[in-house]
Amino acid sequence: MKVEPGQHIDVDRLSAQDGAEVTFDKVLFVSRDDGSLVAGSPVVSGARVVGVVDVHHRGPKIRVFRRKRRKGMRRTRGHRSDLTRIRITDITAD
């Protein structure tokens, strides 16, 4: 996922409290100020993305409907994912 400082992203539920700082160390690509891209193999060493946990919430309800023709079988199931909204504060690359 491409991120920039000030952007909000939703990720799977993290165990961090609201207002806590989280760091992502596994960065695949970094864009430098001069416009060049740095690609890692598999990750860029020394690069990290820092963010702050804004809120824990649940995603939209996903409905899964299954049926079989001519059998009368109908089943509706669904789920809602637990998500964490993170505000990106800083991106660093050494």
KAPE-V296902 format. One record per residue. RES is the residue in one small letter. SS is DSSP state (H for helix, E for strand, C for the rest). PHI is phi as a letter, one per 40 degrees, with the letter a starting at -180 (999 if undefined). PSI is psi in degrees with one decimal (999 if undefined). Layout:
RES_SS_PHI_PSI / RES_SS_PHI_PSI
This chain:
m_C_999_133.4 / k_C_c_129.1 / v_C_b_156.5 / e_C_b_157.0 / p_C_c_136.7 / g_C_g_-8.4 / q_C_c_148.5 / h_E_b_135.1 / i_E_b_152.5 / d_E_b_127.6 / v_E_b_168.5 / d_E_d_153.3 / r_C_d_127.2 / l_C_b_157.9 / s_C_c_7.1 / a_C_c_150.6 / q_C_c_164.8 / d_C_c_133.8 / g_C_g_-5.1 / a_C_c_151.8 / e_E_c_133.9 / v_E_b_149.2 / t_E_b_133.6 / f_E_b_118.2 / d_C_c_-19.8 / k_C_c_88.1 / v_C_b_128.3 / l_C_c_-40.6 / f_E_b_147.7 / v_E_b_133.2 / s_E_c_125.7 / r_C_c_172.6 / d_C_c_-29.8 / d_C_c_1.6 / g_C_g_-4.0 / s_C_c_152.3 / l_E_b_140.9 / v_E_b_119.8 / a_E_b_139.2 / g_C_c_165.4 / s_C_b_87.3 / p_C_c_-20.0 / v_C_b_158.2 / v_C_c_121.9 / s_C_c_134.5 / g_C_g_-2.9 / a_C_c_142.9 / r_E_a_154.2 / v_E_b_127.2 / v_E_b_136.8 / g_E_a_170.4 / v_E_b_134.6 / v_E_c_121.1 / d_E_c_-54.4 / v_E_a_152.0 / h_E_b_133.2 / h_E_a_178.3 / r_E_b_143.0 / g_C_c_-178.5 / p_C_c_154.4 / k_C_c_130.3 / i_E_b_122.1 / r_E_b_132.0 / v_E_b_114.4 / f_E_b_125.8 / r_E_b_144.1 / r_E_a_158.9 / k_E_b_134.5 / r_C_c_139.8 / r_C_f_13.2 / k_C_b_-16.6 / g_C_g_9.6 / m_E_c_121.3 / r_E_b_135.2 / r_E_a_130.6 / t_E_b_124.4 / r_E_b_167.7 / g_E_a_175.9 / h_E_a_163.9 / r_C_b_130.4 / s_C_c_142.9 / d_E_c_124.2 / l_E_b_160.8 / t_E_b_128.6 / r_E_c_125.5 / i_E_b_134.9 / r_E_b_120.7 / i_E_c_126.7 / t_E_b_-33.6 / d_E_a_144.9 / i_E_b_122.0 / t_E_b_143.6 / a_C_a_121.4 / d_C_c_999
